[in-house]
Amino acid sequence: MKERLEKLLNNCYAPISHFGVSSVLVTKDGHYFEGVNVEDASTRAGICAERNAITSFVTAGYKKGDIKEINIMLSSGRIGTPCFVCRQLISEFCDEDTMINCYTKNGEVKHFTVKELCPHPFGEEDLL
C-alpha cells in the first residue's frame, strides 16, 4: 500500500500549499478508490484526498458500511491523520472499527479505528 500511496502523491494538485495528500479506500469486496487533495485559489473550495476517495466510492454505488479501510500518506513525510471535515464524512460511511492507516514515505505506519479518531461523532440521530 505504501508504494501505491507514494505514487499517487504525484497526482496531487497543491500549487499554493505544496502539501500533497493521497488516500486509497479499500472496500470490503476488494475494490480500490483513490483520492488526492485538489486545491484552488480560494483554498476553501478544494477537496481533501480522503473525501475525494469517499465521493468516488459513493458515485460507484457503494453504501455506508462497505469500507474495509482507508489509507493515507502526506507529502511532508510525517504521519498525518484526517482533518476534521474528513473525519465527519469518514464517521458517516465507516463502521466504528474500520481501520484508518496513516503511512510515511519511509514505511512508518500508524493504525487507528474510526472510533479512536471520532470518539463522539455527529450523525443522523443528532438531526432528529
C-alpha positions as CSV (number, residue, x, y, z in Angstrom):
1,M,0.0,0.0,0.0
2,K,2.9,2.4,0.8
3,E,4.1,2.3,-2.8
4,R,0.7,2.9,-4.2
5,L,0.1,5.9,-1.9
6,E,3.5,7.3,-2.7
7,K,3.0,7.1,-6.4
8,L,-0.5,8.6,-6.1
9,L,1.1,11.7,-4.4
10,N,2.3,12.7,-7.9
11,N,-1.3,13.4,-8.9
12,C,-2.0,15.9,-6.1
13,Y,-2.8,19.4,-7.2
14,A,-1.5,21.7,-4.5
15,P,0.1,24.8,-6.2
16,I,-0.4,27.0,-3.2
17,S,0.5,24.9,-0.1
18,H,2.7,22.4,-1.9
19,F,1.2,19.9,0.7
20,G,0.1,16.7,-1.0
21,V,-2.1,14.1,0.5
22,S,-3.0,10.7,-1.1
23,S,-5.7,8.3,0.0
24,V,-6.7,4.8,-1.0
25,L,-10.0,3.5,0.2
26,V,-10.5,-0.3,0.2
27,T,-14.0,-1.8,0.1
28,K,-15.0,-5.0,1.9
29,D,-15.4,-6.6,-1.5
30,G,-11.8,-5.7,-2.5
31,H,-12.3,-2.6,-4.8
32,Y,-10.0,0.4,-4.5
33,F,-10.9,4.1,-4.7
34,E,-8.1,6.6,-4.9
35,G,-8.1,10.2,-4.0
36,V,-5.7,13.2,-3.8
37,N,-6.1,16.6,-2.5
38,V,-7.0,19.3,-5.0
39,E,-6.5,23.0,-4.1
40,D,-7.8,26.1,-5.8
41,A,-7.1,29.8,-5.4
42,S,-9.8,30.3,-2.8
43,T,-8.3,27.4,-0.7
44,R,-11.7,26.6,1.0
45,A,-13.2,25.2,-2.2
46,G,-10.7,22.4,-2.6
47,I,-11.2,18.8,-1.6
48,C,-9.1,16.6,0.6
49,A,-7.8,13.2,-0.6
50,E,-10.0,11.2,1.8
51,R,-13.2,13.0,0.8
52,N,-12.2,12.6,-2.9
53,A,-11.9,8.8,-2.4
54,I,-15.1,8.6,-0.5
55,T,-17.1,10.6,-3.1
56,S,-15.8,8.3,-5.8
57,F,-16.8,5.3,-3.7
58,V,-20.4,6.7,-3.3
59,T,-20.5,7.6,-7.0
60,A,-19.8,4.0,-7.8
61,G,-22.8,2.9,-5.8
62,Y,-21.3,1.8,-2.5
63,K,-23.0,2.4,0.8
64,K,-22.3,3.1,4.4
65,G,-20.6,0.1,6.0
66,D,-18.9,-1.1,2.7
67,I,-15.5,0.3,3.6
68,K,-12.8,-2.1,4.9
69,E,-10.0,0.5,5.4
70,I,-8.8,3.9,4.4
71,N,-5.1,4.5,3.8
72,I,-3.4,8.0,3.9
73,M,0.0,9.5,3.1
74,L,1.3,13.1,3.4
75,S,3.9,14.5,1.1
76,S,5.6,16.1,4.1
77,G,7.0,12.7,5.2
78,R,5.2,12.9,8.5
79,I,2.3,10.7,9.8
80,G,-0.9,12.6,9.4
81,T,-4.5,11.9,10.3
82,P,-7.6,13.1,8.5
83,C,-8.8,16.7,9.1
84,F,-12.0,17.1,11.0
85,V,-14.1,17.7,7.9
86,C,-12.8,14.3,6.5
87,R,-13.4,12.7,9.9
88,Q,-17.1,13.7,9.7
89,L,-17.5,12.1,6.3
90,I,-15.5,9.0,7.4
91,S,-17.7,8.6,10.5
92,E,-20.8,8.7,8.3
93,F,-19.6,6.0,5.9
94,C,-17.5,3.7,8.0
95,D,-18.1,1.3,10.9
96,E,-16.5,2.3,14.3
97,D,-13.9,-0.5,13.8
98,T,-12.9,0.5,10.3
99,M,-9.1,0.9,10.1
100,I,-7.5,4.2,9.1
101,N,-3.9,3.5,8.2
102,C,-1.6,6.5,8.1
103,Y,1.7,6.0,6.3
104,T,5.0,7.8,5.8
105,K,7.2,7.5,2.7
106,N,9.9,5.8,4.8
107,G,7.5,2.9,5.7
108,E,6.2,4.0,9.2
109,V,2.5,3.4,9.6
110,K,0.1,4.1,12.4
111,H,-3.3,2.4,12.6
112,F,-6.4,4.0,14.1
113,T,-10.0,2.9,14.3
114,V,-12.7,5.3,13.3
115,K,-13.9,5.2,16.9
116,E,-10.4,6.4,18.0
117,L,-10.4,9.3,15.6
118,C,-14.0,10.2,16.1
119,P,-15.0,9.3,19.6
120,H,-18.1,11.5,19.6
121,P,-19.4,11.7,16.0
122,F,-22.2,13.9,14.8
123,G,-24.7,11.7,12.9
124,E,-28.2,11.3,11.6
125,E,-29.6,10.7,15.1
126,D,-28.4,14.2,16.1
127,L,-30.6,15.7,13.5
128,L,-33.9,14.3,15.0
